[in-house]
Amino acid sequence: MKYLLVTFICVTSVLGDVSHILYDETTTHPPPPHPYVFSYQAGRAPGHVDRAHTEVSDGSGVVKGTFSYIDPNKEVRTVNYVADQDGFHPELSHKPQDTAANIRAKNKHIKLYNKIAAQHADPSFHPIDVRPLESEAVVRATNKHLSLYEKIAEEHARIGAEQYAERLAFEATSEANQVDEH
């Protein structure tokens, strides 16, 4: 009876240590949610706050937060956000304003887009094969590259032939290992 009790205790303690191996991973339950909250404020000078961030998670995959900073124009910008299974959803305190250069570039782009769209809508339009022109410098560089490539390929072929000849010479002067198969 003593031995049976000792054996039972040993077996149960061993099973207790490796019980996680006995279950298929697909049947294990996910860990409980780990909600968190963090917040910080920072500044470039002592006692001066120029950025802050706060974030809260309920542990189920939904994160809500807000961060603020001072932009180069010395205005406070704030972004409130929610991140969930559908993505990251920011809400800006200030809508970005286009500069005069942005507006000119957008207008130029729209004009060019409309011109190309009109060309492609024309049934008589057939795009031509446009390839970059090869300047004298490109032709010289291409020929130099091909010359170096051929030189390197010849050198590699010569080295390969030398190594092959050395291997054949070694094999011709070496004794083969005799293996007794009994």
Long-range contacts (C-beta under 8 A, 24 or more apart in sequence): 32-59, 33-58, 33-59, 33-60, 34-59, 35-59, 61-85
